[in-house]
């Protein structure tokens, strides 16, 4: 979290006022942190991986006249 420059001396700041400043700074930085919540990064990676796989599959040459495999027989 990037701290904003303080106009007043931090050493002489009362504890309650310092806590209020920290809460205000955290609230101001909240939109930047919203995309990094737990699980969203994993979901984003899954979407990118599936798009990459789809793109790679569409680039593969396909043999139109290739013989199909024999049907499976189950015992």
C-alpha positions, 0 to 999 in steps of 0.5 A: 500500500502506498502511503500518501505524504503527510503534511503534519508530523507523524510522531505528534499525531494522536493514536486515534487520528493516526488510526483514522488516517490509516483507515482512510488510506486503506479505503482509498486504495480499496478499488486497486486491491479489489481484483486481487481477492482470493480465488479471482486470480485462479479463475482468471488464469483458468479462463486464459488457459482455456482460451489459449487451448481453444486457439491452439486447437483451431490452428491444428491441421485436420485431415478431412479424409482420415479414416475414423477409428473402429467402434469400441466394444465393451465386454 
